Amino acid sequence: MHSIVLVIALGSIVIAGGAAAQAQPAPFKAGDAAAGGKLVDKDCVSCHAAKFAGEPDRMYTRPDRRVKTPAQLLAQVQACNTNLGKGYFPDEEEHVAAYLNRSFYKFPP
């Protein structure tokens, strides 16, 4: 009886922990949104602010944005990384995509 209760209790912890991690779509499922937010603040905000009259979030919220799917979001992050020579590793690109998804795009897992 005690082992059944322990299994049920542990199952609840795993479920609660999973919800706190905020599931992400497959292309960046392993992304850490908090780590991505730090990279965005460091490397993306100033460029986007320059392009959108001091309003960097417009890059993601404008009606004519190019990104329509999770795969396109990760591809856009990869393109910026390559074009700007930031040198992010693939896991860092996933972190950025996870942050942008959580904050702006809201694609379901």
C-alpha positions in Angstrom: 0.0 0.0 0.0 2.8 2.5 0.9 4.5 1.9 -2.4 1.3 2.7 -4.4 1.0 6.0 -2.5 4.6 6.8 -3.2 4.2 6.1 -6.9 1.1 8.3 -7.0 2.8 11.1 -5.1 5.9 10.9 -7.3 3.6 11.0 -10.4 2.0 14.2 -9.1 5.4 15.8 -8.7 6.4 14.9 -12.3 3.2 16.2 -13.7 3.5 19.5 -11.7 7.2 19.8 -12.7 6.3 19.4 -16.4 3.7 22.1 -16.3 6.1 24.5 -14.8 8.6 23.9 -17.6 6.0 25.1 -20.2 6.0 22.5 -23.0 7.3 23.8 -26.3 6.7 22.8 -29.9 8.9 20.0 -31.4 11.4 22.1 -33.3 12.6 23.6 -30.0 11.2 21.3 -27.4 14.4 21.2 -25.4 14.6 25.0 -25.3 15.0 26.9 -22.0 12.9 30.1 -22.4 14.7 31.8 -19.4 18.1 31.3 -21.0 16.7 32.4 -24.4 15.4 35.6 -22.8 18.9 36.5 -21.7 20.3 36.0 -25.2 17.5 38.0 -26.8 18.1 40.9 -24.3 21.8 40.8 -25.1 21.8 40.2 -28.8 18.5 41.0 -30.4 16.7 43.9 -28.8 19.0 46.7 -30.0 18.8 45.5 -33.6 15.1 45.1 -33.6 14.6 48.5 -31.8 16.6 50.2 -34.6 14.4 48.6 -37.3 11.1 49.5 -35.5 11.6 53.0 -34.2 12.6 52.0 -30.7 9.9 49.3 -30.4 11.7 46.0 -30.6 8.6 43.9 -29.8 7.0 45.0 -33.1 9.3 42.5 -34.8 7.2 39.8 -33.4 3.8 41.4 -33.1 3.4 43.2 -36.4 0.5 42.0 -38.6 2.7 41.2 -41.5 5.2 39.1 -39.6 6.8 36.2 -41.6 6.9 33.6 -38.9 3.7 31.5 -38.9 4.9 28.1 -37.6 7.2 26.7 -34.9 9.6 25.5 -37.7 9.7 28.9 -39.2 10.4 30.5 -35.9 13.5 28.3 -35.3 14.6 28.8 -38.9 14.4 32.6 -38.4 16.4 32.4 -35.2 19.0 30.3 -37.1 19.1 32.8 -39.9 19.7 35.7 -37.6 22.4 33.8 -35.8 24.2 33.0 -39.1 23.7 36.5 -40.7 24.8 38.4 -37.6 27.6 36.0 -36.7 26.5 35.5 -33.1 27.9 32.0 -33.0 25.1 30.4 -31.0 25.1 26.7 -30.7 22.0 24.8 -31.8 20.8 24.5 -28.2 21.1 28.3 -27.7 19.0 28.8 -30.9 16.3 26.5 -29.3 16.5 28.6 -26.1 15.8 31.8 -28.1 13.0 30.2 -30.0 11.4 28.9 -26.8 11.6 32.4 -25.3 10.1 34.0 -28.3 7.4 31.4 -28.5 6.5 31.8 -24.8 6.6 35.6 -25.0 5.0 36.4 -28.4 4.1 33.5 -30.7 2.3 31.1 -28.4 2.5 28.1 -30.7 1.1 25.0 -28.9 3.3 22.0 -28.2 
